[in-house]
Amino acid sequence: MLTPARTESVTPSAGVIVSLATTAWLDTTPTGATLCCLLLVPQPPRSFYETPAVIEQRMRAVAEALRLGPAAAPPPDIGPRLRLFTPTEVALRFDGTPCRKRIPTGRPWTLLLGQGTPAALVLGLDPLSRSAAPAEIDSYLDRATLRQRLPFGHTRSE
């Protein structure tokens, strides 16, 4: 018996949103402008049932809830999604859910965001540990970029 394919969007659960690991840093665009960067990644599997396919499906739902574009295309403007929460923390808004992800960023990051500096929001489809060192994060970004596994978009403060 054939069943129709699901066409409705899947909203990420609060548990998925909370479980995302984050890394924030400042970078420079090719034109010399400062850019706030934010990476969201899933955690490594915690159980037998969390297969790479399940993790990727969850992350694609997160990418859809953020309206991120594919890695092979210019980044879309996903609208204002970041709210300054404290001098060193922002909250990220997702479509379809009242849940927000609180993200530690550091004072320079939030100051620049508050002054209108845009933010590049990058989502990794593959797991990376919260305790990853900067060199591991760089390596992850290099590998995921080559494999086009980093949906992304540009955002700003609300």
Residue pairs with C-beta under 8 A, 6 or more apart in sequence:
9 61
9 64
9 65
9 96
10 57
10 61
10 64
11 61
11 65
11 94
11 95
11 96
11 97
12 58
12 61
12 62
12 65
12 94
12 97
13 97
14 97
14 99
16 58
16 61
16 62
17 62
17 94
17 97
17 99
17 100
17 101
18 99
18 101
19 42
19 43
20 40
20 41
20 42
20 43
20 62
20 101
21 40
21 41
21 42
21 43
21 128
21 129
21 130
21 132
22 38
22 39
22 40
22 41
22 101
22 103
22 104
23 38
23 39
23 41
23 132
23 137
24 36
24 37
24 38
24 39
24 103
24 104
24 105
24 106
24 109
25 37
25 109
26 34
26 35
26 36
26 37
26 108
26 109
26 112
27 34
27 35
27 37
27 120
28 34
28 35
29 35
34 112
34 117
35 117
35 118
35 119
35 120
36 105
36 109
36 112
36 113
36 117
36 118
36 119
36 120
37 119
37 120
37 122
38 92
38 103
38 105
38 119
38 120
38 121
38 122
39 122
39 123
39 124
39 137
39 141
40 62
40 92
40 101
40 121
40 122
40 123
40 124
41 123
41 124
41 126
41 127
41 128
41 140
42 55
42 58
42 59
42 124
42 125
42 126
42 127
42 128
43 127
43 128
43 129
43 130
44 127
44 128
44 129
45 51
45 52
45 55
45 127
52 126
55 125
55 126
55 127
56 125
56 126
59 123
59 124
59 125
60 125
62 94
62 123
63 123
63 125
63 151
64 95
65 94
65 95
65 96
65 97
66 78
66 81
66 94
66 95
66 121
66 123
66 153
67 76
67 78
67 79
67 95
67 153
68 76
68 78
68 121
68 123
68 151
68 152
68 153
69 75
69 76
69 151
69 152
69 153
70 148
70 151
71 144
71 145
71 148
71 149
71 150
71 151
71 152
72 148
75 120
75 152
75 153
75 154
76 153
76 154
77 153
77 154
77 155
78 121
78 153
78 154
78 155
79 155
80 155
80 156
80 157
80 158
81 92
81 93
81 94
81 121
81 155
81 156
81 158
82 90
82 91
82 92
82 93
82 113
82 119
82 155
82 156
82 157
82 158
83 90
83 91
83 93
83 100
83 157
83 158
84 90
84 110
84 113
84 114
84 157
85 91
85 102
86 110
87 107
87 110
88 104
88 105
88 106
88 107
88 110
89 102
89 103
89 104
89 105
89 110
90 102
90 103
90 105
90 109
90 110
90 113
90 157
91 100
91 101
91 102
91 103
92 100
92 101
92 103
92 121
93 100
93 158
94 100
94 101
105 113
113 119
113 156
113 157
114 157
116 156
116 157
117 156
118 154
118 155
118 156
119 154
119 155
119 156
120 152
120 153
120 154
121 152
121 153
121 154
121 155
122 141
122 150
122 151
122 152
123 150
123 151
123 152
124 140
124 141
124 144
124 149
124 150
125 144
125 149
125 150
125 151
126 140
126 144
126 149
128 136
128 137
128 140
129 136
132 140
141 150
144 150
